[in-house]
Amino acid sequence: MRIGLYIFIVCVCLFIVSACRTEAGGPVQTVLTDFGLRPKPEGYTTISDRVYQELDKIGEAELKRLNQAGRLGTVAFQQDGVRGVFYKQVKVYESFHPVDVRPTSTRTNDPVSFLGYIQYHYRMYRSPGFATRAEAQAATADLPTDEEGIETYRYSFNSGGTWTGAAGERVKNEM
């Protein structure tokens, strides 16, 4: 009885070993490479690497979109003694750089599989002071201020590493 069990176990092991043997570059080799159990061949890129490379293109497009969305700016009021002045302020995004790519889950039916993060650097510009809100709104905010900052936005990617096309979602915590 025990000899039959041993023979069965040996046959199952031989079957598994022969089933897992694939040609170079097959699925087993890819999985072993992704988990760091095999060295990466020359030119090999993971999906995370491809998503990170895609963040540069997204950053350029989103930089334009963010500046276009904020081009009208906001009107603010500054108390100046007894009277006050209205001025227009605009946030101008000047540069960006990709920060991180993170997988979201291991479920294959999840529509979002990777999240990419981009930091945008901005500077605030303002207009001269005006007596009325309407004058300030019509003015051009072209005087640079000392106020600068960084905002981080999150972008969604599917399991193949393709951007979903959705606008970035601002992240409150700095990376």
ZAVO-403709 format. One line per 3 residues: their letters; for each residue x, y, z of N, C-alpha, C, CB. Coordinates in steps of 0.02 Angstrom, whole numbers, plus 32768, in hexadecimal, padded with zeros to 4 digits. Each point is the difference from the previous one (the first is absolute). Glycine has a CB too. Layout:
BEGIN
a = X,Y,Z,X,Y,Z,X,Y,Z,X,Y,Z | ...
% end
This chain:
BEGIN
mri = 8029,7FC5,8000,7FD7,803B,8000,802C,803F,8000,7FA5,7FC1,803C | 808E,8040,7FEF,802B,803A,8003,8028,8008,7FC1,8007,7FF4,807B | 800E,7FD7,7F66,8027,8004,7FC4,7FD6,801F,7FC8,8045,7F9C,8023
gly = 7F7C,8052,7FDA,7FD3,801D,7FCE,7FF7,804B,800A,7FC4,7F92,7FF9 | 8039,8083,8047,7FF9,8048,800F,803F,8025,7FEB,7FB4,7FE6,8061 | 8086,7FFD,7FAD,803F,8020,7FEC,8005,8005,7FB4,8036,7FD4,8067
ifi = 7FB7,7FF8,7F77,8002,8001,7FB7,7FD0,8036,7FE5,801D,7F84,7FFE | 7FA9,8082,8021,7FD0,8033,7FEB,801D,8046,800B,7FA1,7FB2,801D | 807E,805A,801D,801D,8042,800F,8038,8010,7FCF,7FE3,7FF2,8079
vcv = 8047,7FDC,7F77,8037,800B,7FD1,7FE3,8010,7FBA,804B,7FB2,8042 | 7F81,802B,7FAA,7FE2,800D,7FBE,7FE2,8047,7FFD,7FE7,7F85,7FF4 | 7FF8,8090,8042,7FE3,8044,8002,8037,8034,7FFD,7F9E,7FD6,8043
clf = 8097,801F,7FE1,8038,8030,7FFF,8020,8004,7FBB,8016,7FE8,8079 | 7FF3,7FDE,7F67,801C,8001,7FBC,7FD1,8024,7FD0,803C,7F94,8019 | 7F84,8062,7FEF,7FCF,8021,7FD5,8003,804C,8009,7FB6,7F9B,8005
ivs = 804E,807B,803A,8003,8048,800F,8041,801E,7FE3,7FBC,7FEF,8069 | 807B,7FEF,7FA1,8040,801A,7FE7,7FFF,8004,7FB4,803C,7FCF,8064 | 7FA9,7FFE,7F7B,7FFE,8002,7FB7,7FCF,8035,7FE7,801F,7F87,7FFD
acr = 7FAB,8086,8027,7FCF,8032,7FEC,801C,8046,8008,7FA4,7FB2,801F | 8087,8058,8012,801C,8043,800D,803A,8011,7FD2,7FDC,7FF4,8076 | 803E,7FDC,7F66,8038,800E,7FD3,7FE4,8024,7FC3,8042,7F9B,8029
tea = 7FD5,80A1,7FCD,7FEA,8028,7FC7,803D,801C,7FDE,7F93,801D,8038 | 8063,7FFB,7F8C,8036,801F,7FDB,8013,8042,8021,7FDA,7FC9,7F95 | 8060,8051,805B,8018,803F,801D,7FCE,8037,7FF1,8078,7FDB,7FF4
ggp = 7F79,804D,803F,7FD2,8037,7FF7,7FB8,7FEC,8009,8050,8031,7FB3 | 7FA3,7F91,8062,7FBC,7FEA,800B,7FE3,801D,8040,801A,7F97,7FC3 | 7FA8,8058,804B,7FDF,801D,803B,8022,7FF0,8042,7F97,7FF9,7FC1
vqt = 8084,7FCB,8046,8021,7FEE,803F,803E,802B,8008,7FD5,7F8A,7FF9 | 8052,8080,7FD2,803C,8029,8003,7FEF,8048,8011,8038,7FB5,7FAD | 7F91,8064,8036,7FEB,8045,800D,7FED,8009,804A,7FD8,800A,7F89
vlt = 8003,7FC6,8092,7FEC,8004,8046,803D,7FFD,802D,7F92,7FCA,7FE5 | 809D,8009,800D,803C,7FFC,8028,8029,8040,7FFD,8002,7F85,7FEC | 8001,809A,7FDA,8024,8040,7FF9,7FDD,8037,8026,802A,7FDC,7F90
dfg = 7F93,8027,806B,7FDA,8035,8022,8008,7FFC,804C,7FAE,7FFF,7FA2 | 8058,7FC4,8079,8008,7FF8,8048,8049,8003,8016,7F98,7FBC,8000 | 8095,8050,7FD2,8046,8007,8012,8024,7FBE,800B,7FE2,806D,8032
lrp = 8001,7F5B,7FB9,801F,7FBF,8009,8031,7FEF,7FC8,7F9B,7FDC,803E | 805E,8047,7F8B,802E,7FF8,7FC7,8019,8045,7FED,7FC3,7F98,7FD6 | 807A,806D,800F,8019,8041,7FEB,7FD8,8019,7FC4,8073,7FE3,802A
kpe = 7F87,805F,7FD1,7FDB,801E,7FC9,802B,7FFF,7FC1,7FC1,804A,8050 | 8023,7F9E,7F78,8027,8002,7FC2,8007,8048,7FE7,7FD7,7F8C,7FE3 | 8058,807E,7FF1,800B,8044,7FE5,7FC2,8018,7FDC,807B,7FE8,7FF5
gyt = 7F71,8056,8019,7FC6,801E,7FE0,7FBE,7FEF,8021,8040,7FFD,7F98 | 7FC1,7FDD,809E,7FC2,7FEB,8022,7FE3,803B,8027,802A,7F89,8007 | 7F96,8084,7FF2,7FDF,8034,8027,7FC1,7FE3,801E,802F,805B,7FB7
tis = 7FC5,7FB5,8088,7FC3,7FEB,8020,7FC8,8031,7FEE,8041,7FCA,8060 | 7F82,8024,7FB1,7FC8,802D,7FF3,8009,8040,802A,7FB3,7F9E,7FE7 | 8066,805B,8056,800D,803C,8029,8031,802F,7FDF,7FE8,7FBC,8066
drv = 804C,8028,7F7A,8031,8029,7FDD,7FDF,8025,7FC6,805B,7FB0,8020 | 7F79,802D,7FBC,7FDE,801F,7FC7,7FD1,8037,8018,8008,7F94,7FC0 | 7FD6,8061,8078,7FD3,8034,801B,8029,803D,8014,7FB0,7FA7,8029
yqe = 808A,804D,7FF7,802A,8038,8015,8017,8029,7FC4,8026,7FBE,8063 | 7FEC,8020,7F66,8014,8023,7FC3,7FC6,8028,7FE2,8056,7FA7,7FEA | 7F6E,803F,801D,7FC4,8021,7FE6,7FF0,8040,8027,7FD4,7F90,7FDC
ldk = 8043,8074,8062,7FF1,803B,802A,801C,8040,7FE2,7FFF,7FB6,8064 | 8038,8047,7F77,801C,803C,7FE1,7FCF,801D,7FCD,8074,7FD3,8010 | 7F6F,8003,7FC6,7FCF,8018,7FCF,7FC2,801C,8022,802A,7FAB,7FAE
ige = 7FC0,8033,8086,7FC5,8017,8024,800F,8042,8022,7FDA,7F89,8013 | 8061,807E,800A,8012,803F,8022,7FFF,803B,7FD1,8046,7FBE,804D | 7FD2,803A,7F76,7FFF,8037,7FCF,7FB8,8014,7FEF,806D,7FD7,7FD1
ael = 7F69,7FF7,8023,7FBA,800F,7FEE,7FDB,801E,803B,8002,7FA2,7FAE | 8009,8043,808D,7FDC,8018,803B,8019,8045,8016,7FEE,7F89,8024 | 8051,8087,7FD1,801A,8042,800F,7FD9,8035,7FD9,8073,7FD0,8017
krl = 7F82,8023,7FA9,7FD9,802E,7FD6,7FB8,8003,8018,804A,7FE6,7F9F | 7F99,7FE0,8073,7FBA,7FFF,8016,7FF7,8026,8041,7FF2,7F92,7FC8 | 803B,8064,8067,7FFB,8023,8041,8006,804C,7FF6,8030,7F9B,803A
nqa = 7FFF,807B,7F9C,8007,8048,7FF4,7FC4,801C,7FDC,807B,7FF1,7FFB | 7F68,7FE8,7FD6,7FC5,8017,7FDC,7FC4,8006,8031,802B,7FC9,7F95 | 7FCF,8006,8097,7FC8,8000,802F,8004,803A,8031,7FF9,7F84,7FF6
grl = 8044,8090,801C,8008,8036,8031,8010,8043,7FE3,8024,7FAB,804D | 7FD4,805E,7F72,8015,803E,7FDF,7FD8,803D,8017,8022,7FBC,7F9E | 7F9F,803B,8077,7FD7,8039,8015,8013,8018,8046,7FA4,7FD6,7FB9
gtv = 8078,7FFD,8070,8016,8013,8042,7FC7,8011,802F,8068,8029,7FCD | 7FA9,7FF4,806B,7FCE,8015,8031,800F,8047,8016,7FF2,7F89,8028 | 7FD9,8098,7FED,8008,8045,8019,8003,7FFD,804C,7FC2,8031,7F9C
afq = 8070,7FF1,8080,8009,8003,8048,7FFC,8048,8017,8047,7F97,7FFD | 7FAE,8072,8043,7FFC,8043,801E,8036,8006,8034,7F83,8007,7FEA | 80A0,8033,8015,8034,800C,8030,7FF1,8042,8023,8056,7FBF,7FBC
qdg = 7FA5,803F,8085,7FF3,803C,8027,803F,802B,8000,7FAC,7FC4,804A | 804B,807C,7FA3,8038,802D,7FFB,7FED,803F,8027,8026,7FD2,7F8F | 7FE5,802C,80B2,7FEC,8039,802A,7FB4,8002,8007,8065,8040,7FDC
vrg = 7F7E,7FFC,8018,7FB8,8008,8004,7FDD,7FE0,7FC5,8010,806B,803F | 800F,7F9A,7F88,7FE4,7FE3,7FC3,8025,7FC0,7FEF,7FE0,8072,7FD5 | 8006,7F6B,7FFC,801F,7FC3,7FEA,8006,7FFF,7FB4,7FD2,7FC4,8064
vfy = 8051,800B,7F83,8008,7FFA,7FB7,7FEF,7FB9,7FEC,8059,805A,7FFE | 7F8B,7FA0,7FC6,7FF3,7FBF,7FE2,8039,7FF2,7FD0,7F82,800D,800B | 8091,7FB4,7FF2,8033,7FEC,7FCF,7FF1,7FB9,7FE9,8057,804C,8036
kqv = 7FC1,7FA6,7F8F,7FF6,7FBE,7FE3,803E,7FD6,800D,7FB3,802E,7FA7 | 8044,7F93,806C,803A,7FD3,8008,7FF4,7FC1,7FD8,8017,802E,8073 | 8020,7FBA,7F6F,7FFE,7FC6,7FD5,8039,7FD1,8013,7FCC,8043,7FA2
kvy = 8024,7F7D,8061,8032,7FCD,800E,8018,7FE6,7FBC,7FCC,7FDF,8071 | 8076,8029,7F81,801C,7FEA,7FC0,802F,7FC5,800E,7FF8,8075,7FCE | 7FF6,7F52,8016,802A,7FC4,8007,803A,8006,7FCF,7F9C,7FB9,8024
esf = 80A1,8042,7FF7,803B,800C,7FD7,8025,7FC1,7FEC,8009,806C,8039 | 7FF7,7F61,7FF1,8024,7FC3,7FF0,7FE0,7FC4,8024,806B,8042,7FEF | 7FAC,7F83,7FFE,7FE6,7FC3,801F,8037,7FCC,8000,7F8B,801A,7FDB
hpv = 806C,7FB4,804F,802B,7FC5,7FFC,7FDB,7FC3,801D,8068,8048,8008 | 7F9D,7F7F,7FD5,7FE1,7FC3,8019,801F,7FEB,8043,7FE7,7FDC,7F8A | 7FF0,800B,80A2,8018,7FEF,8043,8000,7FB5,800D,7FD6,806E,8027
dvr = 7FF1,7F71,7FCC,7FFA,7FBA,8014,7FCA,7FDD,7FD7,8026,801F,8074 | 7FE0,7F9F,7F89,7FCD,7FD5,7FE3,7FF4,7FC8,8033,8021,801B,7F87 | 7F9F,7FD9,8088,7FEF,7FCC,8030,7FC9,7FD3,7FE4,8020,804C,805F
pts = 7FE7,7F72,7FAC,7FC9,7FD4,7FED,7FC7,8008,8032,8051,7FAE,7FCA | 7F71,804B,801F,7FC8,8009,802E,7FE8,7FBF,801E,7FDF,8062,7FBE | 801F,7F69,801A,7FEA,7FC0,8019,8019,7FC9,7FD3,7F9A,8035,8033
trt = 805A,7F8D,7FE3,8014,7FC7,7FD8,7FC4,7FE1,7FDC,805E,7FEB,804F | 7F67,8031,7FBA,7FC5,7FE6,7FDF,8002,8011,7FB6,7FBD,800B,806B | 8035,7FC4,7F6B,8003,800D,7FB8,7FC2,8023,7FE6,8046,7F9B,7FF6
ndp = 7F82,8064,802F,7FC4,8022,7FE9,7FFB,8047,8018,7FC7,7F92,7FFE | 806C,8087,8025,8000,8045,8018,8011,802E,7FC5,8022,7FDB,8075 | 7FB3,8058,7F7B,800E,802B,7FC6,803E,802B,8009,7F86,8000,7FEA
vsf = 808C,8011,8053,803B,8029,800C,8035,7FD4,8021,7FBB,806A,800B | 807C,7F8B,7FD3,8033,7FD3,801A,803F,8024,8018,7FD4,7FAA,7FB5 | 8038,8093,8031,803A,8027,8015,7FEB,8048,800C,804D,7FB5,7FBE
lgy = 7FD5,806B,8071,7FF7,8047,800D,8044,8022,7FF5,7FA0,7FEC,8054 | 8060,8049,7F84,803C,8026,7FF4,7FFB,8044,8020,8013,7FC3,7F94 | 8023,8056,8088,8000,8040,8023,802F,8031,7FDF,7FE4,7FC6,806C
iqy = 8004,8077,7F89,8029,8035,7FE2,7FFC,803D,802E,7FEB,7FD4,7F8A | 804F,804B,8082,8002,803F,8026,8006,803A,7FD0,8035,7FC6,8063 | 7FA2,806D,7FA8,8001,803D,7FD7,8018,803A,802C,7FA1,7FD5,7FB6
hyr = 808E,8051,8030,801A,803B,8023,7FDC,803D,7FE3,8072,7FC9,8015 | 7F77,8063,8017,7FDC,803C,7FE9,801A,803F,8022,7F9B,7FB9,7FEB | 8053,807E,7FF7,800F,8043,801C,7FC0,8029,7FFA,807D,7FFA,7FE0
myr = 7F77,802E,8052,7FC5,802C,8000,8012,8042,7FDF,7FD3,7FC9,806A | 8000,8050,7F6C,8007,8042,7FE0,7FC3,8029,8015,8041,7FD1,7F9D | 7FC8,8071,8064,7FC8,802B,8013,8000,803F,7FD5,8004,7FD4,8075
spg = 7FC4,804E,7F8D,7FF9,803F,7FDB,800B,8039,8031,7FAE,7FCC,7FAE | 8058,8071,8038,8002,803A,802D,7FBC,8007,8024,8054,803A,7FB5 | 7FA9,7FEF,807F,7FC2,8009,8026,7FD0,802E,7FDC,8040,7FEE,8068
fat = 7F7F,8004,7F9F,7FCB,8029,7FE2,7FCB,800F,8034,8016,7FCC,7F8F | 7FC3,8067,8064,7FCB,8015,802E,7FC3,7FD2,7FFD,8028,8075,7FF4 | 7FCC,7F6B,7FD3,7FC4,7FD6,7FF9,8013,7FB9,7FED,7FBD,8064,7FE0
rae = 8016,7F6E,8030,800A,7FB9,7FEF,8000,7FF6,7FB4,7FC8,7FE0,806C | 800D,8043,7F70,7FFB,7FF9,7FB7,8042,8014,7FDE,7F84,8017,8007 | 809A,8020,8010,8040,8015,7FE3,8036,7FCC,800C,7FDF,8078,8011
aqa = 8022,7F6C,802B,8032,7FCE,8010,7FF6,7FC0,7FD6,8007,802E,8075 | 7FBA,7FBE,7F81,7FF2,7FC4,7FD8,8016,800A,7FB7,7FA0,7FE4,804C | 8059,8058,7F9A,8012,800E,7FBA,804B,8008,7FF7,7F91,8036,7FF2
ata = 8094,7FD4,8044,8048,800C,7FFB,8027,7FBF,7FF2,7FF3,8061,8050 | 804A,7FA8,7F9A,802D,7FC8,7FF4,802D,7FF7,803D,7FFE,8013,7F82 | 8006,7FB1,8097,802B,7FF2,8039,8044,7FEC,7FE6,7F9D,7FDB,8048
dlp = 8090,8056,7FB2,8042,7FF3,7FE4,803A,8014,802E,7FCD,800F,7F91 | 8024,8003,80AD,8034,8011,8030,8011,7FC3,802A,7FD9,8079,8003 | 8064,7F6C,7FF6,8011,7FC4,8028,8004,8011,804A,803F,7FD2,7F9E
tde = 7FAC,7FFF,808B,8005,8008,8048,8034,7FCF,801A,7F87,8024,8009 | 8087,7FDF,8037,802F,7FD2,801F,7FE0,7FBD,8011,803F,8062,802C | 7F80,7F9A,7FCB,7FDD,7FC3,8014,8009,7FCA,7FCA,7FAC,8045,8040
egi = 8072,7F84,7FD5,800A,7FC6,7FD5,7FE7,7FC2,8025,8065,8036,7FC7 | 7F90,7F95,8014,7FE9,7FC4,8021,8004,7FC3,7FD3,7FB5,8045,8045 | 803A,7F82,7FD9,7FFF,7FC1,7FDD,7FBE,7FDD,800E,807F,7FF6,8008
ety = 7F64,7FEF,7FC3,7FC3,7FD9,8008,800C,7FBC,7FDF,7FB6,8068,8001 | 802F,7F64,801E,8007,7FBC,7FE5,7FBC,7FE8,7FE8,8060,7FE8,804E | 7FA0,7FFC,7F76,7FC3,7FE5,7FE1,8009,7FB5,7FF3,7FE5,8070,7FCC
rys = 7FE4,7F6B,803A,7FFF,7FB8,7FF6,7FDA,7FF0,7FBF,8006,7FEB,807E | 8016,7FE7,7F5A,7FE2,7FEB,7FC1,7FF6,7FB5,8000,8036,8061,7FC5 | 7F94,7F88,801B,7FEE,7FB9,7FFF,8015,7FDF,7FBE,7F9F,8019,804C
fns = 8078,7FA9,7FBA,8016,7FD8,7FC7,7FDF,7FBB,8004,806E,803F,7FF9 | 7F83,7FA4,7FCD,7FE3,7FBD,8001,8037,7FCC,8008,7FA2,8027,7FB7 | 804B,7F99,8047,8031,7FCB,800C,8036,7FFB,7FCB,7FA6,7FC3,803A
ggt = 804D,8057,7F8A,8032,8000,7FCB,802F,803B,8004,7FB0,7FC3,7FBA | 8045,806B,8075,802B,803A,8007,7FEA,803B,7FD5,805C,7FB4,8019 | 7F65,804C,7FD0,7FE6,8036,7FD7,7FD9,8030,802B,7FFB,7FB5,7F9C
wtg = 8012,808B,805C,7FDE,8035,8026,7FB6,7FFE,7FEE,8068,8048,8003 | 7F6D,7FBF,8030,7FB7,7FFE,7FF4,7FE8,8041,7FE1,7FF4,7FB3,8061 | 8034,8082,7F9F,7FED,803F,7FE2,7FDE,8030,802F,7FF6,7FC4,7F96
aag = 7FFD,8026,80A6,7FDF,802A,8032,8030,8036,8018,7FB5,7FA0,8023 | 802E,809A,7FED,8029,8036,801D,801D,7FE9,8042,7FBA,8058,7FC7 | 807F,7FC5,804B,8020,7FEE,803E,7FD8,8014,803C,806D,800B,7FC7
erv = 7F9B,7FCF,806E,7FDE,800E,803F,8035,801B,8030,7FA7,7FA6,7FED | 804D,8094,802F,8031,801F,802C,8005,7FD7,8041,7FE8,8072,7FCF | 8057,7F81,8045,800D,7FDA,803D,8013,8032,8035,8026,7F9A,7FC0
kne = 7FBC,805F,807B,800D,8030,8036,8044,7FF5,8021,7F85,8006,8013 | 808F,7FBC,7FF7,803F,7FF2,8020,8039,8005,7FCE,7FC7,7FB5,8053 | 806F,806A,7FC2,803B,8004,7FD5,8020,7FBB,7FFB,8014,8079,8020
m = 800A,7F7B,7FA8,801F,7FBE,7FF5,8042,7FFC,8024,7FC9,7FF8,7F91
% end
